[in-house]
């Protein structure tokens, strides 16, 4: 695993930039909540599939990190991530469909055949997201914000509950057309666990905060995700080569057989994987 650790944990500067100051407090009822949510999420809700490249830098699992990933994501819950090396085979390939994920380390000929997607991605990257959450993150979207419980903070901010999240909408008047529009600029996730298929407040999945910026065609090109409290991970994703609603067959989310690959467990991956302990 030594080569994988070196390849994925190249030294890089921490993100370090100051996070947005998000509104807090009781706020006031937002009479325009439905229209704000509809405008801010129209582009991302139209995304059924997306392919892109991510330039990733920051820190995770106690390591400085700089790397490049290619990704393919599809509704409702399919994902493929490849950690691209400067030459030769990928550092890792992660695929997930529904509640099952697999991961291969081609250079070490190790494979994890089955695991919960959020657990596998957490083990390999330090960030506990499943396939649907990853698609929502890179598109800067929300699942089902509740207009009836949305609150207003002046003319510029609206905050809505969205399951385990709060989502923050800001009125942006700096568009090229000079017309003010609403955008989803941040998400906060509280610690959750899944019990009998329902989210609870038990702290099994770590809390985090995401911010979205540099919008093109109303989709973000920069995403920052930070653990809450800070310390576990702080990563910035710079997105490029974005293509939406391109055909992605089921084969894209299956691993190709790796000859003579030895199995690896989640615990081994956490200890010795790309962002694990040596």
C-alpha positions, -999 to 999 in steps of 0.1 A, spaced: 0 0 0 30 23 3 28 36 -32 -9 44 -29 -3 64 3 24 84 -14 4 90 -46 -27 102 -28 -12 122 0 10 146 -19 18 177 1 -5 207 -5 -16 238 12 -47 236 33 -78 253 19 -76 279 47 -99 305 32 -126 320 55 -160 304 53 -191 324 46 -208 340 76 -242 323 76 -273 339 91 -284 325 125 -313 330 148 -351 327 145 -355 347 113 -389 356 99 -414 336 79 -404 336 42 -435 342 21 -415 337 -11 -399 304 -1 -414 283 -28 -402 306 -56 -368 310 -41 -363 273 -38 -376 266 -73 -353 292 -89 -322 282 -69 -325 245 -76 -339 245 -112 -306 237 -128 -294 211 -104 -327 193 -103 -326 189 -141 -293 169 -138 -300 131 -142 -264 122 -150 -231 142 -148 -195 136 -157 -167 158 -146 -131 161 -134 -123 173 -99 -91 189 -88 -90 182 -51 -68 199 -25 -68 204 12 -65 180 41 -83 148 51 -75 121 77 -44 139 89 -29 141 55 -23 171 31 -40 161 -2 -37 172 -38 -51 150 -65 -73 147 -95 -105 126 -99 -127 118 -128 -164 111 -119 -196 98 -134 -228 101 -113 -264 92 -121 -297 93 -104 -308 79 -81 -277 66 -65 -249 55 -88 -213 67 -88 -179 60 -103 -147 78 -91 -112 73 -104 -82 88 -87 -60 97 -117 -23 92 -114 3 112 -134 10 80 -154 -1 44 -154 -31 29 -137 -55 49 -114 -47 51 -77 -82 37 -70 -115 31 -87 -147 34 -66 -181 23 -79 -215 24 -62 -251 16 -70 -278 18 -44 -265 6 -11 -236 -14 -24 -201 -1 -33 -168 -17 -45 -133 -4 -47 -102 -16 -64 -66 -5 -59 -51 -15 -93 -15 -10 -85 -16 -32 -54 -41 -56 -69 -64 -53 -39 -102 -52 -41 -130 -45 -17 -160 -62 -33 -189 -50 -11 -195 -23 14 -219 6 22 -210 34 -2 -205 61 25 -183 38 46 -161 29 16 -158 65 4 -150 76 40 -123 49 43 -106 59 10 -111 97 12 -120 107 47 -154 121 36 -186 100 45 -208 105 14 -229 80 -5 -235 82 -42 -266 103 -41 -250 127 -16 -219 130 -38 -241 140 -68 -260 165 -47 -227 179 -34 -210 185 -68 -242 200 -83 -248 222 -53 -283 209 -49 -308 200 -22 -331 170 -17 -365 183 -6 -363 217 12 -394 226 31 -410 259 20 -434 259 49 -405 261 74 -382 284 55 -371 316 72 -359 349 59 -330 370 70 -335 404 54 -337 406 16 -306 386 9 -309 352 27 -334 324 30 -327 292 51 -347 260 47 -346 226 65 -338 197 42 -339 164 60 -307 162 80 -295 194 64 -301 231 65 -297 248 31 -288 285 26 -300 306 -3 -285 340 -11 -297 366 -35 -270 372 -60 -271 405 -79 -236 401 -96 -248 380 -125 -236 389 -160 -271 399 -170 -273 422 -140 -305 405 -127 -306 394 -91 -312 356 -88 -314 332 -58 -286 306 -54 -280 278 -30 -246 288 -16 -242 265 15 -254 233 32 -249 223 68 -253 186 78 -258 175 113 -244 142 126 -268 114 117 -272 77 118 -296 54 100 -319 33 122 -347 13 106 -343 33 75 -348 67 92 -324 94 101 -319 101 138 -297 125 157 -273 98 169 -238 108 160 -228 79 137 -222 100 106 -201 131 111 -214 166 106 -201 188 78 -206 220 59 -204 227 22 -202 259 2 -207 264 -35 -192 292 -57 -181 301 -92 -213 292 -109 -216 284 -146 -250 277 -161 -262 279 -125 -241 250 -113 -211 254 -91 -176 250 -103 -160 252 -68 -172 232 -39 -157 233 -4 -166 207 22 -154 210 58 -160 187 88 -179 201 117 -162 206 141 -132 213 119 -102 190 118 -112 158 102 -113 171 66 -113 204 47 -113 199 10 -119 221 -20 -131 206 -53 -125 226 -85 -148 211 -111 -141 211 -148 -151 193 -180 -186 192 -167 -212 174 -190 -247 169 -178 -273 143 -189 -249 123 -210 -257 86 -214 -242 64 -186 -250 27 -188 -251 4 -159 -216 -10 -169 -200 24 -159 -209 15 -123 -194 -20 -123 -158 -29 -116 -138 -47 -143 -123 -79 -129 -88 -74 -116 -67 -106 -122 -52 -122 -91 -65 -93 -69 -64 -100 -31 -93 -89 -9 -90 -59 14 -113 -51 43 -127 -17 53 -105 -17 84 -74 -24 63 -84 3 39 -88 28 68 -54 19 82 -34 15 49 -55 31 22 -48 62 2 -56 85 32 -50 60 60 -23 55 86 9 37 74 
